[in-house]
Amino acid sequence: MKNALIIMRRELRSYFTSTIAYTVAAFFLLICGYLFYAALGWTRQADLRPLFHNAAVTLLLISPAMTMRLIAEERRSGTIELLMTAPVTEAQVIIGKYLGSLAFYAVMLMLTFEYPIIVLRLGNGNPDKGPMIAGYLGLFLLGAVCLGVGLVASSLTKNQIVAAIGSFAIILILWIISWVSGAGSTSGWAEFLKQLSLLDRFENFTKGLIDTRDLLFFASMVGACLFLSVRALAATKAR
């Protein structure tokens, strides 16, 4: 685990020295901030649900940009061979890079904590804090899955653009899959597809509902993404 943490710190440092990372963070905060104040002015309600939904849609767009270079850039530049000859395992490399991207995302989320403070002040402390906490937990877990999908895509190619487009396509499918399954069908297959919906799972958190099944779903998705990334990296090493 020590090696994974070293790689995580290296990856996190690269985020804070990358123009792309700062651009992504600025875009995320700008969009969230604008839509938060727009929704607040429109509804006149001390409610964070519009912020959570808008942030989730923004995450759909920025997560591929955050992860496209994780492995793809290492493969393109040839540094992946140097990394693989170091005394680290494929799992340590994947976990370290994933934790680095997740830590950067967590920092971006923390920069939005001013919005709950504003809502609490406007509501004179009366707004229920439970849905706010659940909503942020849902946003974090949703981001964890999106970053995991992006890591898988980055592990399969040396082209960052291909990785970004691939991860966006997969996340979008998982996002809208409940719409397809709910198109007038009540079959078991439709119900199974609905269970894979990121949107439906996230919606429960925005309502203040923290269900063990949703927690297990997000954890399982992250675990599956890490496993697939490790296998993809191992296949690269074998070649």
NUDO-992785 format. One line per 8 residues: their letters; for each residue y, x, z of N, C-alpha, C. Coordinates in Angstrom, 1 decimal, always signed. Atoms other than C-alpha are relative to their C-alpha. Layout:
% NUDO-992785
A = Y X Z Y X Z Y X Z  ...
This chain:
% NUDO-992785
MKNALIIM = -1.2 +0.8 +0.0 +0.0 +0.0 +0.0 +1.3 +0.9 +0.0  -1.2 -0.9 -0.1 +2.3 +3.0 +0.6 +0.5 +0.3 -1.4  -0.4 -0.3 +1.4 +2.2 +3.9 -3.1 +0.7 -1.2 -0.7  -0.6 +1.2 +0.5 +3.0 +0.3 -4.0 +1.5 -0.2 +0.4  -1.4 +0.1 -0.5 +6.1 +0.3 -1.8 +0.9 +1.1 -0.6  -0.8 -1.0 +0.6 +7.3 +3.6 -3.3 +0.4 -0.5 -1.4  -0.3 +0.6 +1.4 +7.0 +2.0 -6.8 +1.0 -1.1 +0.1  -0.9 +1.1 -0.2 +8.8 -1.1 -5.5 +1.4 +0.5 +0.2
RRELRSYF = -1.3 -0.5 -0.3 +11.7 +1.0 -4.2 +0.6 +0.6 -1.3  -0.4 -0.6 +1.2 +11.8 +2.9 -7.5 +0.5 -1.1 -1.0  -0.4 +1.1 +0.9 +11.9 -0.4 -9.5 +1.2 -0.7 +0.5  -1.2 +0.7 -0.5 +14.5 -2.0 -7.2 +1.2 +0.9 -0.3  -1.1 -0.9 +0.2 +16.7 +1.1 -7.6 +0.4 -0.1 -1.5  -0.3 +0.1 +1.4 +16.4 +0.8 -11.4 +0.7 -1.3 -0.4  -0.8 +1.3 +0.2 +17.6 -2.8 -11.2 +1.4 +0.2 +0.3  -1.4 -0.1 -0.4 +20.7 -1.8 -9.4 +0.8 +1.1 -0.8
TSTIAYTV = -0.6 -0.9 +0.9 +21.4 +0.9 -12.0 +0.0 -0.4 -1.4  +0.2 +0.5 +1.4 +20.7 -1.3 -15.0 +1.1 -1.0 -0.3  -1.0 +1.0 +0.5 +23.4 -3.1 -17.0 -0.6 -1.3 -0.2  +0.6 +1.3 +0.3 +21.0 -5.8 -18.0 -0.2 -0.8 +1.3  +0.2 +0.6 -1.2 +20.1 -6.5 -14.4 +1.3 -0.6 +0.6  -1.3 +0.5 -0.5 +23.8 -6.9 -13.4 +0.4 -1.2 -0.9  -0.3 +1.1 +0.9 +24.3 -9.1 -16.5 -0.7 -1.3 +0.4  +0.9 +1.1 -0.4 +21.4 -11.3 -15.5 +0.5 -0.6 +1.3
AAFFLLIC = -0.4 +0.5 -1.3 +22.6 -11.6 -11.9 +1.4 -0.7 -0.2  -1.3 +0.6 +0.2 +26.2 -12.4 -13.0 -0.2 -1.3 -0.7  +0.3 +1.3 +0.7 +24.9 -15.1 -15.4 -0.5 -1.0 +0.9  +0.6 +0.9 -1.0 +22.8 -16.6 -12.7 +1.0 -0.6 +1.0  -1.0 +0.4 -1.0 +25.6 -16.7 -10.2 +1.1 -0.8 -0.6  -1.1 +0.8 +0.6 +28.2 -17.9 -12.6 -0.4 -1.4 -0.4  +0.5 +1.4 +0.3 +26.1 -20.8 -13.9 -0.2 -0.8 +1.2  +0.2 +0.7 -1.3 +25.0 -21.8 -10.4 +1.3 -0.4 +0.6
GYLFYAAL = -1.3 +0.3 -0.6 +28.5 -21.6 -9.1 +0.8 -1.1 -0.7  -0.8 +1.0 +0.8 +30.1 -23.6 -11.9 -0.7 -1.4 +0.2  +0.7 +1.3 -0.1 +27.4 -26.3 -11.8 +0.0 -0.6 +1.4  -0.1 +0.5 -1.4 +27.5 -26.5 -8.0 +1.3 -0.7 +0.2  -1.4 +0.6 -0.2 +31.3 -27.1 -7.9 +0.2 -1.3 -0.9  -0.1 +1.2 +0.9 +31.0 -29.5 -10.9 -0.7 -1.2 +0.6  +0.8 +1.1 -0.5 +28.3 -31.5 -9.3 +0.6 -0.6 +1.3  -0.6 +0.4 -1.3 +30.1 -31.5 -5.9 +1.3 -0.9 -0.3
GWTRQADL = -1.2 +0.8 +0.4 +33.3 -32.8 -7.6 -0.3 -1.3 -0.6  +0.4 +1.2 +0.7 +31.4 -35.4 -9.6 -0.6 -1.0 +1.0  +0.7 +0.9 -0.9 +29.2 -36.9 -6.9 +0.7 -0.3 +1.3  -0.7 +0.1 -1.3 +31.4 -36.3 -3.9 -1.0 -0.2 +1.2  +1.1 +0.1 -1.1 +28.2 -35.9 -1.8 -0.4 +1.4 +0.4  +0.4 -1.3 -0.5 +27.2 -33.0 +0.4 -1.5 +0.1 -0.2  +1.4 -0.1 +0.4 +23.9 -32.5 -1.4 -0.2 +1.2 -0.8  +0.3 -1.3 +0.7 +22.3 -29.3 -2.6 -1.1 -0.3 -1.2
RPLFHNAA = +1.0 +0.2 +1.0 +19.7 -31.0 -4.9 +0.4 +0.3 -1.4  -0.4 -0.4 +1.3 +21.8 -30.6 -8.0 +0.0 +1.5 -0.2  +0.0 -1.5 +0.1 +22.2 -26.9 -7.2 -1.4 +0.5 -0.3  +1.4 -0.4 +0.2 +18.4 -26.5 -6.9 -0.5 -0.2 -1.4  +0.5 +0.3 +1.4 +17.7 -28.2 -10.2 +0.7 +0.9 -1.0  -0.7 -0.8 +0.9 +20.4 -26.3 -12.0 -0.5 +1.5 +0.1  +0.5 -1.3 -0.2 +19.2 -23.0 -10.5 -1.4 +0.2 -0.6  +1.3 -0.1 +0.5 +15.7 -23.7 -11.5 +0.0 +0.1 -1.6
VTLLLISP = -0.1 -0.1 +1.5 +16.7 -24.3 -15.2 +0.5 +1.4 -0.4  -0.6 -1.3 +0.3 +18.8 -21.1 -15.1 -1.1 +1.1 +0.1  +1.1 -1.0 -0.2 +15.7 -19.2 -13.7 -0.9 +0.0 -1.2  +0.9 +0.1 +1.2 +13.7 -20.5 -16.7 +0.5 +1.0 -1.1  -0.6 -0.9 +1.0 +16.1 -18.5 -18.9 +0.1 +1.4 +0.4  -0.2 -1.4 -0.4 +16.7 -15.4 -16.9 -1.2 +0.8 +0.4  +1.2 -0.7 -0.5 +13.2 -14.6 -15.5 -0.6 +0.9 -1.1  +0.5 -0.9 +1.0 +12.0 -13.3 -18.9 +0.8 +1.3 -0.2
AMTMRLIA = -0.9 -1.2 +0.2 +15.0 -10.9 -19.1 -0.2 +0.9 +1.2  +0.2 -0.8 -1.2 +14.3 -9.7 -15.5 -1.3 +0.8 -0.1  +1.4 -0.6 +0.0 +10.6 -8.8 -16.3 -0.4 +0.6 -1.3  +0.5 -0.4 +1.3 +10.5 -7.9 -20.0 -0.2 +1.5 -0.1  +0.0 -1.4 +0.1 +11.0 -4.2 -19.3 -1.0 +0.6 +1.0  +0.7 -0.5 -1.1 +8.7 -3.8 -16.3 -1.1 +1.0 -0.5  +1.1 -0.8 +0.5 +5.6 -2.5 -18.2 +0.3 +0.4 -1.4  -0.2 -0.2 +1.4 +6.7 -2.8 -21.8 +0.8 +1.3 -0.3
EERRSGTI = -0.8 -1.1 +0.1 +9.4 -0.2 -21.4 -0.7 +1.3 +0.3  +0.8 -1.2 -0.4 +7.0 +2.2 -19.7 -1.0 +0.4 -1.2  +0.9 -0.3 +1.1 +4.6 +1.8 -22.6 +0.7 +0.5 -1.2  -0.8 -0.4 +1.2 +7.3 +2.2 -25.3 +0.4 +1.4 +0.1  -0.5 -1.3 -0.2 +8.7 +5.3 -23.8 -1.1 +1.1 +0.3  +1.1 -0.9 -0.3 +5.3 +6.8 -23.0 -0.1 +0.5 +1.4  +0.1 -0.4 -1.4 +6.0 +7.2 -19.3 -1.2 -0.7 +0.7  +1.1 +0.7 -0.6 +3.1 +4.8 -18.6 -1.2 +1.0 +0.2
ELLMTAPV = +1.1 -1.0 -0.2 +0.7 +7.7 -19.2 +0.2 +0.9 +1.2  -0.3 -0.9 -1.1 +2.5 +9.9 -16.7 -0.3 -0.8 +1.3  +0.2 +0.8 -1.2 +2.4 +7.0 -14.2 -1.5 -0.2 +0.3  +1.4 +0.2 -0.2 -1.3 +6.5 -14.8 -0.8 +1.2 +0.5  +0.6 -1.2 -0.4 -2.1 +10.1 -14.2 +0.4 +0.4 +1.4  -0.4 -0.2 -1.4 -0.4 +10.0 -10.8 -1.1 -0.6 +0.9  +1.0 +0.5 -0.9 -2.5 +9.3 -7.7 +0.2 -1.4 +0.4  -0.2 +1.4 -0.3 -2.0 +5.5 -7.9 -1.0 -0.8 -0.8
TEAQVIIG = +0.9 +0.9 +0.7 -4.2 +2.6 -9.0 +0.8 -1.0 -0.8  -0.7 +1.0 +0.8 -3.4 +0.0 -11.5 +0.6 -1.1 +0.8  -0.5 +1.1 -0.9 -3.1 -2.6 -8.7 +1.3 +0.4 +0.7  -1.2 -0.4 -0.7 -0.6 -0.5 -6.9 +1.3 +0.1 -0.9  -1.1 +0.0 +1.0 +1.6 -0.1 -10.0 +0.5 -1.4 -0.2  -0.3 +1.4 +0.3 +1.5 -3.8 -10.7 +0.7 -0.6 +1.2  -0.6 +0.6 -1.2 +2.2 -4.9 -7.1 +1.4 +0.6 +0.3  -1.3 -0.7 -0.3 +5.0 -2.3 -6.7 +1.1 -0.5 -1.0
KYLGSLAF = -1.0 +0.5 +0.9 +6.8 -3.4 -9.9 +0.3 -1.5 +0.2  -0.3 +1.4 -0.2 +6.3 -7.1 -9.1 +0.9 -0.2 +1.3  -0.8 +0.2 -1.2 +7.7 -6.7 -5.6 +1.4 +0.5 -0.2  -1.4 -0.4 +0.3 +10.7 -4.8 -7.0 +0.8 -1.1 -0.6  -0.7 +1.1 +0.7 +11.5 -7.7 -9.3 +0.2 -1.1 +0.9  -0.1 +1.1 -0.9 +10.9 -10.2 -6.6 +1.1 +0.2 +1.1  -1.1 -0.3 -0.9 +13.2 -8.4 -4.2 +1.4 -0.1 -0.6  -1.3 +0.2 +0.6 +16.0 -8.3 -6.7 +0.3 -1.5 -0.2
YAVMLMLT = -0.2 +1.4 +0.1 +15.5 -12.0 -7.3 +0.4 -0.6 +1.4  -0.3 +0.5 -1.4 +15.6 -12.6 -3.5 +1.5 +0.3 +0.3  -1.4 -0.4 -0.2 +19.0 -10.7 -3.4 +0.9 -1.0 -0.7  -0.8 +0.9 +0.8 +20.4 -13.0 -6.1 +0.0 -1.4 +0.7  +0.1 +1.3 -0.8 +19.2 -16.1 -4.1 +0.9 +0.1 +1.2  -0.7 -0.1 -1.2 +20.8 -14.8 -1.0 +1.5 -0.1 -0.2  -1.5 +0.1 +0.4 +24.2 -14.5 -2.8 +0.4 -1.4 -0.2  -0.4 +1.4 +0.2 +24.1 -18.3 -3.2 +0.0 -0.7 +1.4
FEYPIIVL = +0.0 +0.6 -1.4 +23.9 -18.9 +0.6 +1.3 -0.6 +0.4  -1.3 +0.6 -0.3 +27.6 -19.7 +0.6 +0.0 -1.5 -0.3  +0.0 +1.4 +0.3 +26.8 -23.1 -1.0 -0.5 -0.9 +1.1  +0.4 +0.8 -1.1 +24.8 -24.5 +1.9 +1.1 +0.0 +1.1  -1.0 -0.1 -1.0 +27.6 -23.3 +4.2 +1.2 -1.0 -0.4  -1.1 +0.9 +0.4 +30.2 -25.2 +2.1 -0.5 -1.4 +0.2  +0.5 +1.4 -0.2 +28.0 -28.3 +2.1 +0.0 -0.4 +1.4  +0.0 +0.4 -1.5 +27.6 -28.2 +5.9 +1.4 -0.2 +0.5
RLGNGNPD = -1.4 +0.2 -0.5 +31.3 -27.8 +6.4 +0.6 -1.3 -0.6  -0.5 +1.3 +0.6 +32.1 -30.7 +4.0 -0.6 -1.2 +0.7  +0.6 +1.1 -0.7 +29.6 -32.8 +5.8 +0.1 +0.0 +1.5  -0.3 -0.1 -1.4 +30.9 -31.8 +9.2 -1.3 +0.3 +0.8  +1.3 -0.3 -0.6 +27.4 -30.4 +10.0 -1.0 -1.0 +0.0  +1.0 +1.1 +0.0 +25.7 -33.7 +9.4 -1.1 +0.0 -1.0  +1.1 +0.0 +1.0 +23.7 -33.0 +6.3 -1.3 +0.6 +0.6  +1.3 -0.4 -0.5 +20.0 -32.5 +7.0 -0.3 +1.4 -0.6
KGPMIAGY = +0.3 -1.4 +0.4 +19.1 -28.8 +7.0 -1.4 +0.2 -0.6  +1.4 -0.2 +0.4 +15.4 -29.4 +6.3 -0.1 +0.0 -1.5  +0.1 -0.1 +1.4 +15.8 -30.2 +2.6 +0.6 +1.2 -0.6  -0.6 -1.2 +0.4 +18.1 -27.2 +2.2 -1.0 +1.2 +0.1  +1.0 -1.1 -0.2 +15.5 -24.8 +3.6 -1.2 -0.2 -0.9  +1.1 +0.3 +0.9 +12.7 -26.5 +1.7 +0.4 +0.3 -1.5  -0.4 -0.3 +1.3 +14.7 -26.3 -1.5 +0.1 +1.5 -0.4  -0.1 -1.5 +0.3 +15.4 -22.6 -1.2 -1.4 +0.6 +0.0
LGLFLLGA = +1.4 -0.5 +0.1 +11.7 -22.0 -0.4 -0.6 -0.3 -1.3  +0.6 +0.4 +1.3 +10.8 -23.9 -3.5 +0.6 +0.9 -1.2  -0.6 -0.9 +1.0 +13.3 -21.8 -5.6 -0.6 +1.4 +0.0  +0.6 -1.3 -0.1 +11.8 -18.6 -4.2 -1.4 +0.0 -0.6  +1.3 +0.1 +0.5 +8.3 -19.7 -5.0 -0.1 -0.2 -1.5  -0.1 +0.2 +1.4 +9.2 -20.9 -8.4 +0.4 +1.3 -0.7  -0.4 -1.3 +0.5 +10.9 -17.6 -9.1 -1.2 +1.0 +0.0  +1.1 -0.9 -0.2 +7.8 -15.8 -7.8 -1.0 -0.2 -1.2
VCLGVGLV = +0.9 +0.3 +1.1 +5.6 -17.5 -10.4 +0.6 +0.4 -1.3  -0.6 -0.3 +1.3 +8.1 -17.1 -13.3 +0.0 +1.6 -0.2  +0.1 -1.5 +0.1 +8.3 -13.3 -12.5 -1.4 +0.5 -0.2  +1.4 -0.4 +0.2 +4.5 -13.1 -12.3 -0.4 -0.2 -1.5  +0.3 +0.2 +1.4 +4.2 -14.7 -15.8 +0.7 +1.0 -0.9  -0.7 -1.1 +0.8 +6.8 -12.3 -17.1 -0.6 +1.3 +0.1  +0.7 -1.3 -0.2 +4.9 -9.4 -15.7 -1.2 +0.1 -0.9  +1.2 +0.1 +0.9 +1.8 -10.5 -17.5 +0.4 +0.3 -1.5
ASSLTKNQ = -0.5 -0.1 +1.4 +3.7 -10.8 -20.8 +0.4 +1.5 -0.3  -0.4 -1.4 +0.2 +5.2 -7.3 -20.3 -1.1 +1.0 +0.0  +1.2 -0.9 +0.0 +1.8 -5.8 -19.6 -0.8 +0.0 -1.3  +0.8 +0.2 +1.2 +0.5 -7.0 -22.9 +0.6 +0.6 -1.3  -0.7 -0.5 +1.1 +3.0 -5.4 -25.2 +1.0 +1.2 +0.3  -1.0 -1.1 -0.2 +5.4 -2.4 -25.6 +1.3 -0.4 -0.5  -1.3 +0.6 +0.5 +8.1 -4.6 -27.2 +0.6 -0.9 +1.0  -0.6 +0.8 -1.0 +10.5 -6.0 -24.7 +0.4 -1.4 -0.5
IVAAIGSF = -0.4 +1.3 +0.6 +11.7 -8.8 -27.0 -1.2 -0.9 -0.1  +1.2 +0.7 +0.1 +8.1 -9.9 -27.6 -0.4 -0.5 +1.4  +0.3 +0.3 -1.4 +7.5 -9.8 -23.8 +0.9 -1.2 +0.5  -0.9 +1.0 -0.5 +10.6 -11.9 -23.1 -0.3 -1.4 -0.7  +0.3 +1.3 +0.7 +9.8 -14.6 -25.8 -1.4 -0.5 +0.5  +1.3 +0.4 -0.4 +6.1 -14.7 -24.7 +0.1 -0.6 +1.4  +0.0 +0.5 -1.4 +6.9 -15.2 -21.0 +0.8 -1.3 +0.0  -0.8 +1.2 +0.0 +9.6 -17.8 -21.8 -0.8 -1.2 -0.5
AIILILWI = +0.9 +1.1 +0.6 +7.1 -19.8 -24.0 -1.0 -0.5 +1.1  +1.0 +0.4 -1.0 +4.5 -19.8 -21.2 +0.6 -0.7 +1.1  -0.7 +0.6 -1.1 +6.9 -20.7 -18.5 +0.5 -1.4 -0.4  -0.4 +1.3 +0.5 +8.3 -23.5 -20.7 -1.1 -1.0 -0.1  +1.2 +0.9 +0.1 +4.8 -24.9 -21.3 -0.3 -0.5 +1.4  +0.3 +0.4 -1.3 +4.1 -24.9 -17.6 +1.1 -0.9 +0.6  -1.1 +0.8 -0.5 +7.5 -26.5 -17.0 -0.1 -1.5 -0.5  -0.1 +1.3 +0.6 +7.1 -29.5 -19.4 -1.4 -0.6 -0.2
ISWVSGAG = +1.4 +0.5 +0.2 +3.3 -29.9 -19.2 -0.3 -1.4 +0.5  +0.2 +1.4 -0.6 +3.6 -33.0 -17.0 +0.6 -1.0 -0.9  -0.5 +1.0 +0.9 +5.7 -34.7 -19.7 -1.0 -0.3 -1.1  +1.1 +0.2 +1.0 +2.9 -34.2 -22.2 -1.1 -0.8 +0.6  +1.1 +0.7 -0.6 +0.2 -35.3 -19.8 +0.3 -1.4 +0.4  -0.4 +1.3 -0.4 +2.2 -38.3 -18.7 +0.4 -1.0 -1.1  -0.4 +0.8 +1.1 +2.7 -39.7 -22.2 -1.0 -1.1 -0.2  +0.8 +1.2 +0.2 +0.8 -42.9 -21.6 -1.5 +0.3 +0.3
STSGWAEF = +1.4 -0.3 -0.2 -2.5 -41.2 -20.7 -0.3 +0.1 +1.5  +0.4 +0.0 -1.4 -4.4 -41.7 -17.4 -1.4 +0.7 +0.1  +1.3 -0.6 +0.0 -7.4 -39.6 -18.2 +0.0 +1.1 +1.0  +0.2 -1.1 -0.9 -8.8 -36.9 -15.9 +0.7 +1.3 -0.5  -0.6 -1.2 +0.6 -7.6 -34.2 -18.3 +1.5 -0.1 +0.1  -1.5 +0.2 -0.1 -4.0 -35.6 -18.2 +0.4 +0.3 +1.5  -0.2 -0.2 -1.4 -4.2 -35.5 -14.4 -0.1 +1.5 +0.4  +0.2 -1.5 -0.3 -5.4 -31.9 -14.4 +1.2 +0.7 -0.6
LKQLSLLD = -1.2 -0.6 +0.6 -2.5 -30.9 -16.7 +1.2 -0.2 +0.9  -1.1 +0.3 -0.9 -0.1 -32.6 -14.4 +0.0 +0.9 +1.3  +0.0 -0.9 -1.2 -1.3 -30.5 -11.5 +0.5 +1.4 -0.2  -0.4 -1.3 +0.4 -0.3 -27.4 -13.4 +1.5 +0.1 -0.2  -1.4 +0.1 +0.3 +3.3 -28.6 -13.7 +0.9 +0.8 +1.1  -1.0 -0.7 -0.9 +5.9 -26.2 -12.2 +1.1 -0.9 +0.5  -1.1 +0.9 -0.3 +8.5 -28.9 -12.3 -0.3 -1.0 +1.0  +0.5 +1.0 -1.0 +6.5 -31.5 -10.4 -0.1 +0.7 +1.4
RFENFTKG = +0.2 -0.7 -1.3 +5.6 -28.9 -7.7 +1.3 +0.3 +0.6  -1.3 -0.4 -0.5 +9.2 -27.7 -7.4 +0.7 -1.3 +0.5  -0.7 +1.2 -0.4 +10.5 -31.3 -7.2 -0.3 -0.4 +1.4  +0.4 +0.4 -1.3 +8.6 -31.9 -4.0 +0.9 +0.8 +1.1  -0.8 -0.8 -0.9 +10.5 -29.0 -2.3 +1.5 -0.5 +0.0  -1.4 +0.5 +0.0 +13.9 -30.4 -3.4 +0.2 -1.3 +0.8  +0.0 +1.2 -0.8 +13.0 -33.6 -1.6 -0.2 +0.3 +1.5  +0.2 -0.4 -1.4 +12.4 -31.6 +1.6 -1.4 -0.1 +0.4
LIDTRDLL = +1.5 +0.1 -0.3 +8.6 -31.9 +1.3 -0.6 +1.4 -0.2  +0.8 -1.3 +0.1 +6.6 -28.7 +2.0 -1.4 -0.4 +0.2  +1.4 +0.4 +0.0 +3.1 -29.6 +1.1 -0.9 +1.3 -0.1  +0.9 -1.1 +0.0 +0.2 -27.1 +1.7 -0.6 +0.2 -1.4  +0.6 -0.1 +1.3 -1.2 -27.9 -1.7 +1.0 +0.7 -1.0  -1.0 -0.7 +0.9 +2.1 -26.8 -3.4 +0.1 +1.4 +0.4  +0.0 -1.4 -0.4 +2.1 -23.6 -1.4 -1.2 +0.7 -0.5  +1.3 -0.6 +0.5 -1.5 -22.9 -2.4 +0.1 +0.2 -1.5
FFASMVGA = -0.2 +0.0 +1.5 -0.6 -23.7 -6.0 +0.8 +1.2 -0.4  -0.9 -1.1 +0.4 +2.3 -21.2 -6.2 -0.7 +1.3 +0.4  +0.7 -1.3 -0.4 +0.3 -18.5 -4.3 -1.1 +0.3 -1.0  +1.1 -0.2 +0.9 -2.7 -19.0 -6.6 +0.5 +0.5 -1.4  -0.6 -0.4 +1.3 -0.5 -18.7 -9.7 +0.5 +1.4 +0.0  -0.5 -1.4 -0.2 +1.1 -15.5 -8.4 -1.2 +0.9 +0.0  +1.2 -0.8 -0.1 -2.4 -14.1 -7.6 -0.6 +0.1 -1.4  +0.6 -0.1 +1.4 -3.7 -15.0 -11.1 +0.8 +0.9 -0.9
CLFLSVRA = -0.8 -0.8 +0.8 -0.7 -13.4 -12.7 -0.1 +1.5 +0.3  +0.2 -1.4 -0.4 -1.1 -10.2 -10.7 -1.4 +0.5 -0.5  +1.3 -0.4 +0.4 -4.8 -10.1 -11.5 +0.0 +0.3 -1.5  +0.0 -0.2 +1.5 -4.2 -10.5 -15.3 +0.8 +1.2 -0.4  -0.8 -1.1 +0.3 -1.5 -7.9 -15.2 -0.8 +1.3 +0.3  +0.8 -1.2 -0.3 -3.8 -5.4 -13.5 -1.1 +0.3 -1.1  +1.1 -0.1 +1.1 -6.6 -6.1 -16.1 +0.6 +0.5 -1.3  -0.7 -0.5 +1.3 -4.1 -5.6 -19.0 +0.4 +1.4 +0.1
LAATKAR = -0.4 -1.4 -0.2 -2.9 -2.3 -17.5 -1.2 +0.9 +0.0  +1.3 -0.7 +0.0 -6.5 -1.2 -16.9 -0.5 +0.2 -1.5  +0.5 +0.0 +1.4 -7.3 -2.0 -20.6 +0.8 +1.1 -0.7  -0.9 -1.0 +0.7 -4.3 +0.1 -21.7 -0.5 +1.5 +0.4  +0.4 -1.3 -0.5 -5.5 +3.0 -19.5 -1.4 +0.4 -0.7  +1.3 -0.2 +0.5 -9.1 +2.7 -20.9 +0.1 +0.5 -1.5  -0.2 -0.4 +1.4 -7.7 +3.1 -24.5 +0.5 +1.4 -0.1
